[in-house]
Amino acid sequence: MPVTDFLVRNAEKYGNETALIELNPEQKDTRRVTWKEYSLIQPSTEASYRREITWHVFNEKANRMANMLLSRGIKKGDKVAILMMNCLEWLPIYFGILKTGAIAVPFNFRYSSDEIKYCADLAEVDILLFGPEFIGRIESIADSISKNRLLIYVGEGCPTFAESYRELVADCSSVAPDIKITDDDFAAIYFSSGTTGFPKAILHKHRSLMHAAIVEQKHHSTSRDDCFLCIPPLYHTGAKMHWMGSLVAGSKAVLLRGTKPQYILDAVSKEHCTIVWLLVPWAQDILDALDRGDLKISDFALSQWRLMHIGAQPVPPSLIKHWRDYFPNHQYDTNYGLSESIGPGCVHLGVENIHKVGAIGVPGFGWECKIVDDSGNPVKQGECGELCVKGPGVMECYYNNPEATAEVLKDGWLYTGDVAKQDDDGFIFLVDRKKDVIVSGGENLYPVEIENFIRKFDKVNDVAVIGLPDRRQGEIAGAIISIKPGMTCTEEEMNEYCLGLPRYKRPRKIIFAEVPRNPTGKIEKPLLRKTYGKEHLVAYENEG
């Protein structure tokens, strides 16, 4: 059964109920005319941008999209890419692609022109839909990228090198196309984070999408009464698969553009959100704003907010402890996953296990896990090894890359590249990425452990620990530290605080700077190594 069947069911059973709401607090709503399909009240020019659609309209728009693609010759197995910021059109376009039997290919909105072309060529994309934010990037490669594919523009004022989405779908039928889709049909290509060069294309079947949807609904007991606040980008498996819990439940969701604490709490308050998925930086920003008194909980209607969960990166236990100071009644959960495992949920803490904060959890619904050594043999309980997962959400392959596929897929197991360990109760703790481990004087240093310690210092806003080249030790730990606004900190202060670490784990280099993170909240350590590793190498070579 494909996930598109859930959309059809929701349109039939809950057709007049709200499915999706788009909020953009940074954009003023200047529309003069109410769009019939959105059933909007005429907004004032001072209001922030807000649109909504019902399940019936969602399904109709997906059908129009599907029929438009079919009219342009798209068939099963063809690839249709989406390069758009989160908006109300995103998910109907995605589901329209799936309804044709074609493969949906979401693009990272941070891609440069060269990366857009690279990924379009790698995935053998036939059509690329793009939003207004990307006109410049697409225009610079339009001559080369449009030779073998159609460019479709989603927005007002279509550029001359593309065709207009609105005009193309306007006269298309809103009746679903008669195309049979099975679990074994290919559904989507997602891209890796590209930490080792250009991204790899990750191919999934419909079975993966369905499993992710069921897993999310079960893990968080999403019901018809819930309202999910989605902030991360929909191109990423994490955001979309968390939203699919709402799809299964037939409940509404809010797409929020903007990550400021005020925007998040406003959205929860005004839209009566009950489930919110945050990334570590956003949760920390909310806590900092509350600590400073910039925001007051009493100014918002938050009593209905039942669940806060975090994924995409290790979660400092100190953050959750502080969160509970402000929100003692919140359920808390964390999920672990990769795009290769169709996003979150292959490892899952569970709201009943808040006493295990710091762990990523136990195998998720329908998943198996094991931790192995470099030879692929299971390690002893409590020892570190590579985390491997197995289940219906494992990717089919890296598209057009059999060598890379063979490195990570072995006997049905996905080798994640993450170092983990398991406690006596069976809970899995993420230690670090294998490639991020620092080997210093023969000792393995795990940056996440050092980062968690440094984050407890009350002046620290964010921190990243990387390996820096060293003649004597091979590598030393360097800490890039972002200090909270309005505070100051010296290297001497930080070194004194780090005396609380074992000697071999203490950072040997302190760098005060911003910590770059990608749209899903992961620290961009390759960028930090490129920036500070080279500087450090030059510095000590000059000293020598």
C-alpha positions as CSV (number, residue, x, y, z in Angstrom):
1,M,0.0,0.0,0.0
2,P,1.5,3.4,-1.0
3,V,1.3,6.4,1.3
4,T,-0.8,8.2,-1.4
5,D,-3.7,5.9,-0.2
6,F,-3.7,7.7,3.1
7,L,-4.2,11.0,1.3
8,V,-7.1,9.6,-0.6
9,R,-8.6,8.3,2.6
10,N,-8.2,11.6,4.4
11,A,-9.8,13.5,1.5
12,E,-12.8,11.1,1.6
13,K,-13.3,11.0,5.4
14,Y,-12.0,14.5,6.5
15,G,-12.3,16.4,3.2
16,N,-13.4,19.8,4.7
17,E,-11.0,19.7,7.6
18,T,-7.7,21.6,7.6
19,A,-4.7,19.5,6.4
20,L,-1.9,22.0,6.1
21,I,-1.2,25.6,7.3
22,E,1.7,27.7,6.0
23,L,3.0,30.4,8.2
24,N,5.7,33.0,7.3
25,P,6.1,35.6,10.1
26,E,8.8,37.4,8.1
27,Q,6.6,38.0,5.1
28,K,3.7,40.5,5.2
29,D,0.4,39.2,3.6
30,T,-0.5,41.8,0.9
31,R,-2.9,39.7,-1.1
32,R,-6.0,41.7,-2.1
33,V,-8.1,38.7,-3.1
34,T,-9.0,35.6,-1.2
35,W,-8.0,32.4,-3.0
36,K,-11.1,30.3,-3.3
37,E,-9.3,27.0,-2.8
38,Y,-7.8,28.2,0.5
39,S,-11.0,29.5,2.0
40,L,-9.1,32.4,3.5
41,I,-10.5,35.5,5.2
42,Q,-9.3,38.7,3.5
43,P,-6.0,39.4,5.4
44,S,-4.8,42.9,6.3
45,T,-1.6,44.2,4.9
46,E,-0.1,44.1,8.4
47,A,-0.7,40.4,8.9
48,S,2.0,37.8,8.5
49,Y,1.7,35.4,5.7
50,R,-0.8,32.6,6.4
51,R,-2.5,30.1,4.1
52,E,-4.2,26.8,4.6
53,I,-5.8,24.0,2.6
54,T,-8.2,21.2,3.4
55,W,-7.5,17.5,2.8
56,H,-9.9,17.6,-0.2
57,V,-8.0,20.4,-1.8
58,F,-4.6,18.8,-0.9
59,N,-5.7,15.6,-2.8
60,E,-7.1,17.6,-5.7
61,K,-3.9,19.6,-6.2
62,A,-1.9,16.3,-6.0
63,N,-4.1,14.9,-8.8
64,R,-3.8,18.0,-11.0
65,M,0.0,17.7,-10.5
66,A,0.0,14.0,-11.5
67,N,-2.2,14.6,-14.6
68,M,0.0,17.5,-15.7
69,L,3.1,15.3,-15.4
70,L,1.5,12.5,-17.4
71,S,0.5,15.0,-20.1
72,R,4.2,15.9,-20.4
73,G,5.2,12.2,-20.9
74,I,6.2,11.3,-17.4
75,K,5.8,7.6,-16.6
76,K,6.7,5.1,-13.9
77,G,10.4,5.3,-13.0
78,D,11.0,8.8,-14.4
79,K,12.4,11.3,-11.9
80,V,10.9,14.7,-11.0
81,A,13.0,17.0,-8.8
82,I,11.7,19.6,-6.3
83,L,13.8,22.6,-5.4
84,M,11.6,24.7,-3.2
85,M,11.4,26.3,0.3
86,N,8.7,25.0,2.6
87,C,5.4,26.2,1.4
88,L,1.8,25.0,0.9
89,E,2.6,23.7,-2.6
90,W,5.4,21.4,-1.6
91,L,3.6,18.4,-0.3
92,P,0.8,18.4,-3.0
93,I,3.6,18.5,-5.6
94,Y,5.4,15.6,-3.9
95,F,2.3,13.5,-3.7
96,G,1.4,14.3,-7.3
97,I,4.7,12.9,-8.4
98,L,4.1,9.7,-6.4
99,K,0.7,9.3,-7.9
100,T,2.2,9.0,-11.4
101,G,4.5,6.2,-10.3
102,A,7.5,8.5,-11.0
103,I,10.3,9.0,-8.5
104,A,10.3,12.2,-6.4
105,V,13.7,13.8,-6.0
106,P,13.8,16.6,-3.4
107,F,16.8,19.0,-3.6
108,N,18.6,20.7,-0.7
109,F,17.7,24.4,-0.8
110,R,21.3,25.3,0.0
111,Y,22.7,23.7,-3.2
112,S,24.8,26.0,-5.4
113,S,24.2,26.0,-9.2
114,D,26.9,23.5,-9.7
115,E,25.5,21.1,-7.1
116,I,22.0,21.5,-8.6
117,K,23.3,20.4,-12.0
118,Y,25.4,17.6,-10.5
119,C,22.4,16.2,-8.6
120,A,20.1,16.5,-11.5
121,D,22.6,14.6,-13.7
122,L,23.3,12.0,-11.1
123,A,19.7,11.2,-10.5
124,E,18.9,11.5,-14.2
125,V,16.1,14.0,-13.5
126,D,13.5,14.5,-16.2
127,I,11.7,17.6,-14.8
128,L,12.8,20.1,-12.2
129,L,10.3,22.3,-10.3
130,F,11.8,25.3,-8.5
131,G,10.6,28.2,-6.4
132,P,11.3,32.0,-6.6
133,E,14.2,31.8,-4.3
134,F,16.2,29.8,-6.9
135,I,15.6,31.8,-10.1
136,G,19.2,33.2,-10.1
137,R,20.8,29.8,-9.4
138,I,18.7,28.0,-12.1
139,E,19.2,30.9,-14.6
140,S,23.0,30.6,-14.4
141,I,22.8,26.9,-15.5
142,A,19.5,27.0,-17.5
143,D,21.2,26.6,-20.9
144,S,23.0,23.4,-19.9
145,I,20.4,21.9,-17.5
146,S,17.3,22.4,-19.7
147,K,18.7,20.5,-22.8
148,N,17.4,17.2,-21.5
149,R,14.8,18.2,-19.0
150,L,11.8,20.5,-18.4
151,L,12.1,23.4,-16.0
152,I,8.9,24.4,-14.2
153,Y,8.6,27.5,-12.0
154,V,6.4,27.5,-8.9
155,G,5.5,31.1,-8.0
156,E,4.5,34.5,-9.4
157,G,6.2,36.0,-12.4
158,C,7.5,33.0,-14.4
159,P,11.0,33.6,-15.8
160,T,11.4,33.1,-19.6
161,F,13.6,30.0,-19.3
162,A,10.9,28.0,-17.5
163,E,7.2,27.1,-17.8
164,S,4.6,28.2,-15.2
165,Y,3.4,25.5,-12.8
166,R,0.1,27.4,-12.2
167,E,-0.6,27.6,-15.9
168,L,0.3,24.0,-16.5
169,V,-2.0,22.6,-13.8
170,A,-4.9,25.0,-14.2
171,D,-6.7,23.0,-16.8
172,C,-5.6,19.5,-15.6
173,S,-8.2,17.1,-14.2
174,S,-8.6,16.8,-10.4
175,V,-9.5,13.1,-10.8
176,A,-6.8,10.7,-9.7
177,P,-4.9,9.0,-12.6
178,D,-5.5,5.2,-12.9
179,I,-2.0,4.0,-12.1
180,K,-1.3,1.0,-9.9
181,I,1.5,1.5,-7.4
182,T,3.0,-1.3,-5.3
183,D,5.3,-1.4,-2.3
184,D,8.1,-2.6,-4.7
185,D,7.9,0.4,-7.0
186,F,10.6,3.0,-6.6
187,A,9.3,6.2,-4.9
188,A,12.0,8.7,-4.0
189,I,15.6,9.7,-4.2
190,Y,17.1,11.6,-1.4
191,F,20.6,12.9,-1.2
192,S,23.3,12.4,1.5
193,S,24.7,15.4,3.3
194,G,27.7,15.4,1.1
195,T,30.2,15.5,3.9
196,T,32.8,13.6,1.8
197,G,32.3,15.5,-1.4
198,F,29.3,15.8,-3.6
199,P,26.1,14.1,-2.4
200,K,25.2,10.5,-3.1
201,A,21.7,9.7,-4.4
202,I,19.7,7.4,-2.0
203,L,17.0,5.4,-3.7
204,H,13.9,4.2,-1.8
205,K,10.9,2.1,-2.6
206,H,7.3,2.9,-1.6
207,R,7.7,0.3,1.1
208,S,10.2,2.6,2.8
209,L,7.8,5.6,2.8
210,M,4.9,3.6,4.2
211,H,7.0,2.1,6.9
212,A,8.3,5.5,8.0
213,A,4.8,6.9,8.1
214,I,3.6,4.0,10.3
215,V,6.6,4.2,12.6
216,E,6.1,7.9,13.2
217,Q,2.5,7.6,14.0
218,K,3.1,4.7,16.4
219,H,6.1,6.2,18.1
220,H,4.3,9.4,19.0
221,S,0.8,8.1,19.2
222,T,-0.3,10.8,16.8
223,S,-4.1,11.1,16.8
224,R,-6.7,13.1,15.0
225,D,-6.6,15.7,17.8
226,D,-3.0,16.5,17.3
227,C,-1.4,19.3,15.4
228,F,2.2,18.9,14.3
229,L,4.5,22.0,14.0
230,C,7.0,21.3,11.1
231,I,9.9,23.7,11.0
232,P,12.8,21.8,9.3
233,P,13.0,21.7,5.4
234,L,10.7,19.3,3.7
235,Y,13.4,18.2,1.3
236,H,14.9,16.3,4.2
237,T,13.6,12.9,5.2
238,G,13.4,13.9,8.9
239,A,10.8,16.7,8.5
240,K,8.7,14.9,5.9
241,M,8.6,11.5,7.7
242,H,7.7,13.1,11.0
243,W,4.9,14.9,9.2
244,M,3.7,11.6,7.8
245,G,2.6,10.6,11.3
246,S,-0.1,13.4,10.8
247,L,-0.9,11.9,7.4
248,V,-1.6,8.5,8.9
249,A,-3.7,10.0,11.7
250,G,-5.5,12.4,9.5
251,S,-4.6,15.4,11.6
252,K,-3.4,18.9,10.7
253,A,0.1,20.3,10.5
254,V,1.7,23.7,10.4
255,L,4.6,24.5,8.1
256,L,6.5,27.4,9.8
257,R,9.1,29.5,7.9
258,G,11.5,30.9,10.5
259,T,13.2,29.5,13.6
260,K,13.2,32.5,16.0
261,P,11.9,31.5,19.5
262,Q,9.1,34.1,19.2
263,Y,7.9,32.6,15.9
264,I,7.9,29.1,17.3
265,L,6.1,29.9,20.5
266,D,3.6,32.1,18.6
267,A,2.9,29.3,16.2
268,V,2.3,26.7,19.0
269,S,0.1,29.2,20.8
270,K,-2.0,30.5,17.9
271,E,-2.4,27.3,15.9
272,H,-2.8,25.1,19.0
273,C,0.1,22.8,18.2
274,T,0.5,19.7,20.3
275,I,3.7,18.1,18.8
276,V,6.8,20.0,17.9
277,W,10.0,18.7,16.4
278,L,13.0,20.9,17.3
279,L,16.7,20.8,16.4
280,V,19.2,21.4,19.2
281,P,20.0,25.0,18.3
282,W,16.3,26.0,18.2
283,A,15.6,24.4,21.5
284,Q,18.7,26.1,23.0
285,D,17.6,29.5,21.6
286,I,14.1,29.1,23.2
287,L,15.8,28.4,26.6
288,D,18.2,31.3,26.2
289,A,15.3,33.7,25.4
290,L,13.4,32.5,28.4
291,D,16.4,32.7,30.6
292,R,17.1,36.3,29.6
293,G,13.4,37.2,30.0
294,D,13.0,38.2,26.4
295,L,10.0,35.8,26.3
296,K,7.6,34.7,29.0
297,I,5.7,31.5,29.0
298,S,2.7,33.2,30.5
299,D,2.4,35.3,27.3
300,F,1.6,32.2,25.2
301,A,-1.1,29.5,25.2
302,L,1.0,26.4,25.5
303,S,-1.0,24.0,27.7
304,Q,-2.0,21.8,24.7
305,W,1.7,21.3,23.8
306,R,2.3,17.7,24.9
307,L,5.4,16.5,23.1
308,M,8.8,18.0,22.3
309,H,11.1,15.7,20.4
310,I,14.6,16.2,18.9
311,G,16.5,14.3,16.2
312,A,19.1,14.7,13.5
313,Q,22.0,15.1,16.0
314,P,23.2,14.1,19.5
315,V,21.1,15.8,22.2
316,P,23.0,17.2,25.3
317,P,21.3,15.8,28.4
318,S,21.8,19.2,30.1
319,L,19.5,20.8,27.5
320,I,16.7,18.4,28.2
321,K,17.1,18.9,32.0
322,H,16.9,22.6,31.6
323,W,13.9,22.2,29.2
324,R,12.0,20.4,31.9
325,D,12.6,23.3,34.2
326,Y,10.3,25.4,32.0
327,F,8.1,22.6,30.6
328,P,7.8,20.0,33.4
329,N,4.8,18.3,31.9
330,H,6.2,17.8,28.4
331,Q,6.7,14.4,27.0
332,Y,10.2,14.1,25.5
333,D,11.5,11.9,22.8
334,T,14.4,11.6,20.5
335,N,14.8,9.7,17.2
336,Y,17.8,8.5,15.4
337,G,17.9,7.8,11.7
338,L,19.6,8.5,8.3
339,S,18.3,9.3,4.9
340,E,19.6,5.8,4.0
341,S,17.0,4.5,6.6
342,I,14.3,6.8,5.3
343,G,14.8,9.3,8.1
344,P,13.9,9.1,11.8
345,G,12.8,6.1,13.8
346,C,15.1,3.2,13.3
347,V,16.3,3.9,16.8
348,H,13.8,5.5,19.2
349,L,14.0,6.5,22.8
350,G,10.2,6.5,23.6
351,V,8.3,9.0,25.8
352,E,8.2,6.5,28.6
353,N,12.0,6.5,28.9
354,I,12.9,10.0,29.8
355,H,15.0,8.6,32.6
356,K,17.4,7.5,29.8
357,V,18.0,11.0,28.4
358,G,21.4,10.9,26.6
359,A,20.6,7.6,24.9
360,I,19.2,7.5,21.3
361,G,17.0,4.6,22.5
362,V,16.2,1.1,21.4
363,P,15.3,-0.4,18.0
364,G,12.3,1.4,16.6
365,F,9.0,-0.3,15.5
366,G,9.9,-2.9,12.9
367,W,13.7,-2.3,13.1
368,E,16.7,-4.4,14.3
369,C,20.0,-3.0,15.5
370,K,23.4,-4.4,16.2
371,I,26.8,-2.9,17.1
372,V,29.9,-4.5,15.5
373,D,33.7,-4.2,15.4
374,D,35.7,-3.5,12.2
375,S,35.4,-7.1,11.2
376,G,31.6,-7.1,11.4
377,N,31.5,-9.1,14.6
378,P,29.1,-8.0,17.5
379,V,31.0,-6.2,20.3
380,K,30.5,-7.0,24.0
381,Q,27.9,-5.1,25.9
382,G,29.2,-1.6,26.8
383,E,31.9,-1.6,24.1
384,C,32.0,0.9,21.3
385,G,31.4,-0.3,17.7
386,E,29.6,0.7,14.5
387,L,25.9,0.8,14.7
388,C,24.0,-1.2,12.1
389,V,20.3,-1.2,11.4
390,K,18.0,-3.5,9.5
391,G,14.3,-3.1,8.5
392,P,11.7,-2.2,5.8
393,G,13.1,1.4,5.6
394,V,16.6,0.6,4.5
395,M,17.4,2.1,1.1
396,E,17.5,0.1,-2.1
397,C,21.0,1.5,-3.1
398,Y,23.0,4.5,-3.8
399,Y,21.7,5.3,-7.3
400,N,24.3,4.6,-10.0
401,N,27.0,3.9,-7.4
402,P,27.4,0.2,-6.7
403,E,30.7,0.6,-5.0
404,A,29.4,3.0,-2.4
405,T,26.3,0.7,-1.9
406,A,28.5,-2.3,-1.3
407,E,30.4,-0.5,1.4
408,V,27.3,0.2,3.6
409,L,24.8,-2.6,2.7
410,K,25.8,-6.0,3.8
411,D,23.4,-9.0,4.1
412,G,20.5,-6.6,4.5
413,W,22.2,-4.5,7.2
414,L,22.9,-0.8,6.8
415,Y,26.3,0.1,8.3
416,T,25.6,3.6,9.5
417,G,29.1,4.9,10.1
418,D,28.2,5.9,13.6
419,V,30.0,4.7,16.7
420,A,27.7,3.6,19.4
421,K,27.5,1.5,22.6
422,Q,24.7,-0.3,24.5
423,D,24.1,-0.2,28.2
424,D,23.0,-3.1,30.4
425,D,19.3,-2.2,29.8
426,G,19.7,-2.4,26.1
427,F,19.6,1.3,25.4
428,I,21.9,2.6,22.6
429,F,24.1,5.6,23.1
430,L,25.6,7.4,20.2
431,V,29.3,8.1,20.7
432,D,30.3,9.8,17.4
433,R,30.7,9.5,13.7
434,K,33.5,7.0,12.8
435,K,35.1,9.6,10.6
436,D,34.9,12.3,13.4
437,V,36.9,10.2,15.9
438,I,40.1,12.0,16.9
439,V,43.1,9.7,17.3
440,S,45.5,11.6,19.6
441,G,48.6,9.8,20.8
442,G,47.0,6.4,20.2
443,E,43.9,7.3,22.2
444,N,40.5,7.5,20.6
445,L,38.7,10.8,21.5
446,Y,35.0,11.1,20.8
447,P,34.1,14.7,20.1
448,V,30.5,14.4,21.2
449,E,31.5,13.5,24.7
450,I,33.7,16.6,24.9
451,E,31.0,18.8,23.3
452,N,28.4,17.6,25.9
453,F,30.8,18.5,28.7
454,I,31.6,22.0,27.3
455,R,27.9,22.8,26.6
456,K,27.2,22.6,30.4
457,F,29.3,25.8,30.9
458,D,26.7,28.5,31.3
459,K,28.4,30.9,28.9
460,V,28.5,28.5,26.0
461,N,25.9,28.8,23.3
462,D,27.3,26.1,20.9
463,V,30.4,24.1,20.5
464,A,32.1,21.8,17.9
465,V,35.1,19.7,18.6
466,I,37.4,18.6,15.7
467,G,40.8,17.0,15.2
468,L,43.6,19.4,14.4
469,P,47.0,18.2,13.0
470,D,49.8,17.8,15.5
471,R,53.4,16.7,14.9
472,R,53.8,14.8,18.2
473,Q,50.2,13.4,18.8
474,G,49.1,13.1,15.2
475,E,45.9,15.0,16.1
476,I,44.7,17.1,19.0
477,A,41.2,18.1,20.0
478,G,40.3,21.7,19.0
479,A,37.1,23.2,20.4
480,I,35.3,25.9,18.3
481,I,33.1,27.7,20.8
482,S,30.2,30.1,20.3
483,I,29.5,32.3,23.4
484,K,26.0,33.4,24.4
485,P,25.0,36.9,23.3
486,G,26.0,39.6,25.8
487,M,28.6,37.4,27.6
488,T,32.3,37.2,27.4
489,C,34.7,34.3,28.0
490,T,38.5,34.0,27.9
491,E,40.6,31.1,26.9
492,E,41.9,30.8,30.4
493,E,38.3,30.5,31.8
494,M,37.5,27.7,29.3
495,N,40.7,25.8,30.0
496,E,40.0,26.0,33.7
497,Y,36.5,24.7,33.2
498,C,37.8,21.8,31.1
499,L,40.0,20.6,34.0
500,G,36.8,18.7,34.8
501,L,37.6,16.4,31.9
502,P,40.2,13.6,32.0
503,R,43.5,15.1,30.9
504,Y,43.6,13.2,27.5
505,K,40.1,14.5,26.6
506,R,40.8,18.2,27.2
507,P,40.8,20.4,24.1
508,R,44.3,21.6,23.3
509,K,43.1,24.5,21.2
510,I,40.3,26.9,22.0
511,I,38.8,28.9,19.2
512,F,36.0,31.4,19.8
513,A,33.8,31.6,16.7
514,E,30.4,30.7,15.3
515,V,29.5,27.1,14.9
516,P,28.1,26.4,11.4
517,R,25.1,24.0,11.1
518,N,23.3,22.7,8.1
519,P,19.5,23.1,7.7
520,T,18.9,19.9,9.7
521,G,21.0,21.1,12.6
522,K,24.1,19.0,12.1
523,I,27.4,20.7,12.7
524,E,29.3,21.2,9.5
525,K,32.5,19.7,10.6
526,P,34.1,19.3,7.2
527,L,33.8,23.1,6.8
528,L,35.4,23.5,10.2
529,R,38.3,21.2,9.4
530,K,38.9,22.9,6.2
531,T,38.9,26.3,7.9
532,Y,40.7,25.7,11.1
533,G,42.7,22.6,10.3
534,K,44.6,24.5,7.6
535,E,45.1,27.5,9.8
536,H,46.4,25.4,12.6
537,L,48.8,23.4,10.3
538,V,50.3,26.7,8.9
539,A,50.7,28.1,12.4
540,Y,52.6,25.2,13.8
541,E,54.7,24.7,10.7
542,N,55.7,28.4,11.0
543,E,56.6,27.8,14.6
544,G,58.7,24.9,13.6
